[in-house]
């Protein structure tokens, strides 16, 4: 379920039932490009929080989920101190 948290955090996603370890929660989707392309683009501080850098088949890539597309993956908690979800590459 999507819910407004506060003016600082904005919206967030909240589970309606318990989620077990290893359960699929949501897809994090957006535009995919190389790390070099990512560094050449201009992002606001808020937009940059939706960038996900990863390595796939020995290539550094970036997923830009900063544009609204109706999906909820960008709203999942990614707090680095108290993480409650972990990103997995498709097929891993």
Backbone as a printed PyTorch tensor [residue, N CA C, xyz], in Angstrom:
tensor([[[  0.8500,  -1.1700,   0.0000],
         [  0.0000,   0.0000,   0.0000],
         [  0.9010,   1.2410,   0.0000]],

        [[  0.5760,   2.2240,  -0.8070],
         [  1.3100,   3.4930,  -0.8560],
         [  0.6850,   4.4540,   0.1400]],

        [[  1.5550,   5.1960,   0.8640],
         [  1.0510,   6.1400,   1.8640],
         [  1.9970,   7.3240,   1.9590]],

        [[  1.4520,   8.5340,   2.1550],
         [  2.2560,   9.7260,   2.3880],
         [  2.7990,   9.6590,   3.8120]],

        [[  4.1200,   9.8740,   3.9630],
         [  4.7530,   9.7890,   5.2810],
         [  4.8460,  11.1800,   5.9000]],

        [[  5.6030,  12.0450,   5.2670],
         [  5.7170,  13.4310,   5.7190],
         [  6.3240,  14.2670,   4.6000]],

        [[  6.4530,  15.5590,   4.8220],
         [  6.9560,  16.4760,   3.7950],
         [  8.4100,  16.1790,   3.4270]],

        [[  9.2000,  15.6690,   4.3670],
         [ 10.6110,  15.3680,   4.1020],
         [ 10.7570,  14.0710,   3.3120]],

        [[ 10.1000,  12.9950,   3.7580],
         [ 10.2400,  11.6830,   3.1200],
         [  9.3270,  11.5060,   1.9200]],

        [[  8.1870,  12.1670,   1.9080],
         [  7.2360,  11.9880,   0.8140],
         [  6.4340,  10.7200,   0.9980]],

        [[  6.3560,   9.9140,  -0.0710],
         [  5.5480,   8.6990,  -0.0480],
         [  6.4050,   7.4810,   0.2900]],

        [[  5.7380,   6.4450,   0.7500],
         [  6.4090,   5.1860,   1.0340],
         [  5.4690,   4.0330,   0.7580]],

        [[  6.0250,   2.8280,   0.7180],
         [  5.2480,   1.6150,   0.4980],
         [  5.2210,   0.8350,   1.7960]],

        [[  4.0390,   0.3310,   2.1540],
         [  3.8620,  -0.4160,   3.3900],
         [  3.1970,  -1.7520,   3.0720]],

        [[  3.7250,  -2.8230,   3.6490],
         [  3.1880,  -4.1660,   3.4220],
         [  1.8300,  -4.3110,   4.0970]],

        [[  0.9550,  -5.0440,   3.4410],
         [ -0.3780,  -5.3200,   3.9850],
         [ -0.4090,  -6.6720,   4.6880]],

        [[  0.6750,  -7.4490,   4.5330],
         [  0.7890,  -8.7580,   5.1870],
         [  2.2750,  -9.0320,   5.4020]],

        [[  2.6290,  -9.9620,   6.2640],
         [  4.0480, -10.2510,   6.5170],
         [  4.7820, -10.6710,   5.2380]],

        [[  6.0190, -10.2450,   5.1270],
         [  6.8730, -10.6140,   3.9950],
         [  7.9940, -11.4860,   4.5370]],

        [[  8.1440, -12.6470,   3.9460],
         [  9.1660, -13.5930,   4.3810],
         [ 10.4960, -13.2820,   3.6930]],

        [[ 11.6210, -13.6250,   4.3420],
         [ 12.9180, -13.4570,   3.6810],
         [ 12.9050, -14.1740,   2.3280]],

        [[ 13.5240, -13.5680,   1.3470],
         [ 13.6160, -14.0830,  -0.0250],
         [ 12.3390, -13.8860,  -0.8400]],

        [[ 11.2520, -13.3440,  -0.2620],
         [ 10.0500, -13.0450,  -1.0450],
         [ 10.3360, -11.8970,  -2.0080]],

        [[  9.7620, -11.9670,  -3.1940],
         [  9.8080, -10.8490,  -4.1320],
         [  8.8500,  -9.7890,  -3.6140]],

        [[  9.3040,  -8.5230,  -3.5660],
         [  8.4590,  -7.4520,  -3.0520],
         [  7.9610,  -6.5730,  -4.2040]],

        [[  8.8650,  -5.8920,  -4.8810],
         [  8.5020,  -4.9970,  -5.9790],
         [  9.6350,  -4.9180,  -6.9910]],

        [[  9.2650,  -4.6000,  -8.2210],
         [ 10.2720,  -4.3730,  -9.2600],
         [ 10.7110,  -2.9140,  -9.2030]],

        [[ 12.0270,  -2.6920,  -9.2340],
         [ 12.5910,  -1.3490,  -9.3120],
         [ 12.9250,  -1.1300, -10.7690]],

        [[ 12.1880,  -0.2640, -11.4460],
         [ 12.3900,  -0.1230, -12.8820],
         [ 12.5810,   1.3280, -13.2880]],

        [[ 13.2070,   1.4770, -14.4390],
         [ 13.4700,   2.7930, -14.9790],
         [ 14.3580,   2.6750, -16.1980]],

        [[ 14.9610,   3.7920, -16.5810],
         [ 15.8500,   3.8150, -17.7440],
         [ 17.2040,   3.2250, -17.3640]],

        [[ 17.7300,   2.3590, -18.2110],
         [ 19.0100,   1.6970, -17.9620],
         [ 20.0710,   2.2960, -18.8700]],

        [[ 21.2260,   2.6490, -18.2920],
         [ 22.3350,   3.1640, -19.0770],
         [ 23.6500,   2.8900, -18.3740]],

        [[ 24.7440,   3.1640, -19.0680],
         [ 26.0700,   2.9000, -18.5070],
         [ 26.4070,   3.9120, -17.4280]],

        [[ 27.3990,   3.5750, -16.6240],
         [ 27.8710,   4.4680, -15.5640],
         [ 28.3750,   5.7830, -16.1650]],

        [[ 29.0670,   5.7150, -17.2900],
         [ 29.5830,   6.9230, -17.9510],
         [ 28.4360,   7.8320, -18.3860]],

        [[ 27.3720,   7.2560, -18.9520],
         [ 26.2090,   8.0490, -19.3410],
         [ 25.5620,   8.6850, -18.1170]],

        [[ 25.5110,   7.9510, -17.0280],
         [ 24.9320,   8.4510, -15.7870],
         [ 25.6730,   9.6900, -15.2970]],

        [[ 26.9930,   9.6470, -15.3470],
         [ 27.8100,  10.7540, -14.8480],
         [ 27.7200,  11.9850, -15.7390]],

        [[ 27.3250,  11.8160, -16.9950],
         [ 27.2220,  12.9570, -17.9100],
         [ 25.8850,  13.6770, -17.7890]],

        [[ 24.9340,  13.0990, -17.0700],
         [ 23.6140,  13.7030, -16.9200],
         [ 23.5630,  14.5980, -15.6850]],

        [[ 22.6450,  15.5600, -15.7200],
         [ 22.4490,  16.4660, -14.5930],
         [ 21.2260,  16.0170, -13.8020]],

        [[ 21.4160,  15.7410, -12.5080],
         [ 20.3120,  15.3160, -11.6430],
         [ 20.1980,  16.2470, -10.4440]],

        [[ 18.9620,  16.5080, -10.0400],
         [ 18.7580,  17.2510,  -8.7990],
         [ 19.0880,  16.3070,  -7.6460]],

        [[ 19.1970,  16.8380,  -6.4540],
         [ 19.4970,  16.0050,  -5.2780],
         [ 18.4080,  14.9460,  -5.0710]],

        [[ 17.1600,  15.3240,  -5.2740],
         [ 16.0560,  14.3860,  -5.1030],
         [ 16.0940,  13.3080,  -6.1850]],

        [[ 16.2710,  13.6970,  -7.4420],
         [ 16.3200,  12.7200,  -8.5340],
         [ 17.4540,  11.7180,  -8.3380]],

        [[ 18.5920,  12.1810,  -7.8410],
         [ 19.7530,  11.2970,  -7.6980],
         [ 19.5160,  10.1930,  -6.6690]],

        [[ 18.5480,  10.3570,  -5.7840],
         [ 18.2580,   9.3050,  -4.7990],
         [ 17.5840,   8.0960,  -5.4350]],

        [[ 17.1240,   8.2290,  -6.6820],
         [ 16.4570,   7.1280,  -7.3790],
         [ 17.3770,   6.4230,  -8.3710]],

        [[ 18.6720,   6.7040,  -8.3070],
         [ 19.6390,   6.0380,  -9.1780],
         [ 20.1840,   4.8080,  -8.4690]],

        [[ 20.2320,   3.6900,  -9.1700],
         [ 20.7450,   2.4470,  -8.6030],
         [ 21.8910,   1.9570,  -9.4680]],

        [[ 23.1040,   2.0140,  -8.9370],
         [ 24.2990,   1.5600,  -9.6390],
         [ 24.5580,   0.0920,  -9.3200]],

        [[ 24.9180,  -0.6750, -10.3400],
         [ 25.2100,  -2.0890, -10.1360],
         [ 26.1130,  -2.5970, -11.2630]],

        [[ 26.6240,  -3.7940, -11.0790],
         [ 27.4550,  -4.4190, -12.0980],
         [ 26.7260,  -5.6340, -12.6510]],

        [[ 26.7480,  -5.7790, -13.9770],
         [ 26.1120,  -6.9110, -14.6500],
         [ 27.0030,  -7.3550, -15.8010]],

        [[ 27.4360,  -8.5950, -15.7870],
         [ 28.2960,  -9.1680, -16.8220],
         [ 29.5200,  -8.2820, -17.0800]],

        [[ 30.2040,  -7.9230, -15.9900],
         [ 31.4300,  -7.1150, -16.0160],
         [ 31.2380,  -5.7090, -16.5770]],

        [[ 30.0410,  -5.1880, -16.5130],
         [ 29.7560,  -3.8320, -16.9860],
         [ 29.0610,  -3.0580, -15.8690]],

        [[ 29.5540,  -1.8500, -15.5740],
         [ 28.9280,  -0.9940, -14.5660],
         [ 27.7440,  -0.2750, -15.1980]],

        [[ 26.5630,  -0.4500, -14.6050],
         [ 25.3270,   0.1160, -15.1450],
         [ 24.6110,   0.9560, -14.0930]],

        [[ 23.6460,   1.7420, -14.5520],
         [ 22.8410,   2.5740, -13.6600],
         [ 21.3850,   2.4630, -14.0920]],

        [[ 20.5040,   2.3020, -13.1230],
         [ 19.0710,   2.2810, -13.3730],
         [ 18.4960,   3.5790, -12.8130]],

        [[ 17.8820,   4.3790, -13.6810],
         [ 17.3130,   5.6600, -13.2940],
         [ 15.8080,   5.4970, -13.1070]],

        [[ 15.3610,   5.4520, -11.8620],
         [ 13.9380,   5.3090, -11.5520],
         [ 13.3460,   6.6360, -11.0660]],

        [[ 13.9460,   7.7550, -11.4740],
         [ 13.5120,   9.0630, -10.9720],
         [ 12.2160,   9.5580, -11.6110]],

        [[ 11.8390,   9.0180, -12.7620],
         [ 10.6040,   9.4460, -13.4170],
         [  9.4390,   8.5820, -12.9520]],

        [[  8.3310,   9.2320, -12.6230],
         [  7.1270,   8.5170, -12.1870],
         [  6.5890,   7.6740, -13.3320]],

        [[  6.3340,   6.3910, -13.0700],
         [  5.7510,   5.5190, -14.0810],
         [  4.6070,   4.6860, -13.5050]],

        [[  4.1780,   5.0210, -12.3110],
         [  3.0790,   4.2960, -11.6940],
         [  3.4980,   3.0900, -10.8670]],

        [[  4.7690,   2.6910, -10.9760],
         [  5.2360,   1.5580, -10.1750],
         [  5.6210,   2.0450,  -8.7800]],

        [[  5.7240,   1.1240,  -7.8550],
         [  5.9960,   1.5010,  -6.4660],
         [  7.4010,   1.1320,  -6.0010]],

        [[  8.2080,   0.5150,  -6.8480],
         [  9.5380,   0.0530,  -6.4570],
         [ 10.4370,   1.1480,  -5.9030]],

        [[ 10.3370,   2.3450,  -6.4330],
         [ 11.1710,   3.4510,  -5.9570],
         [ 10.8110,   3.9400,  -4.5690]],

        [[  9.6910,   3.4630,  -4.0330],
         [  9.2420,   3.9070,  -2.7070],
         [  9.6290,   2.9460,  -1.5940]],

        [[ 10.2690,   1.8210,  -1.9370],
         [ 10.6700,   0.8400,  -0.9320],
         [ 11.8050,   1.4000,  -0.0940]],

        [[ 11.8220,   1.0860,   1.2040],
         [ 12.8520,   1.5640,   2.1240],
         [ 14.2340,   1.1270,   1.6630]],

        [[ 15.1010,   2.1060,   1.4350],
         [ 16.4850,   1.7850,   1.0770],
         [ 17.4500,   2.3770,   2.1090]],

        [[ 16.9530,   2.5520,   3.3150],
         [ 17.7590,   3.0740,   4.4140],
         [ 18.9990,   2.1990,   4.5900]],

        [[ 20.1710,   2.8110,   4.5280],
         [ 21.4150,   2.0420,   4.6020],
         [ 21.7390,   1.5640,   6.0180]],

        [[ 21.1460,   2.1720,   7.0280],
         [ 21.4180,   1.7700,   8.4140],
         [ 20.4710,   0.6680,   8.8750]],

        [[ 19.2100,   0.7370,   8.4890],
         [ 18.2030,  -0.2320,   8.9180],
         [ 17.4610,  -0.7890,   7.7040]],

        [[ 18.1830,  -1.3350,   6.7700],
         [ 17.5960,  -1.8260,   5.5240],
         [ 16.6090,  -2.9520,   5.8000]],

        [[ 15.4290,  -2.8570,   5.1620],
         [ 14.4690,  -3.9420,   5.3050],
         [ 14.1870,  -4.6330,   3.9620]],

        [[ 14.8080,  -4.1700,   2.8980],
         [ 14.7290,  -4.8050,   1.5820],
         [ 16.0960,  -4.7200,   0.9230]],

        [[ 16.3960,  -5.7200,   0.1140],
         [ 17.6730,  -5.7630,  -0.5970],
         [ 17.4020,  -5.9510,  -2.0660]],

        [[ 18.0980,  -5.1630,  -2.8940],
         [ 17.9560,  -5.2750,  -4.3440],
         [ 18.5790,  -6.5820,  -4.8290]],

        [[ 17.9150,  -7.2120,  -5.7820],
         [ 18.4460,  -8.3870,  -6.4600],
         [ 18.3020,  -8.1680,  -7.9510]],

        [[ 19.3450,  -8.4930,  -8.6980],
         [ 19.2490,  -8.4210, -10.1520],
         [ 18.3960,  -9.5710, -10.6400]],

        [[ 17.6060,  -9.3170, -11.6640],
         [ 16.7610, -10.3500, -12.2400],
         [ 17.5820, -11.5970, -12.5590]],

        [[ 17.1070, -12.7180, -12.1010],
         [ 17.8110, -13.9560, -12.3560],
         [ 18.8440, -14.2990, -11.3050]],

        [[ 19.0050, -13.4440, -10.2830],
         [ 20.0130, -13.7620,  -9.2460],
         [ 19.3660, -14.2680,  -7.9800]]])
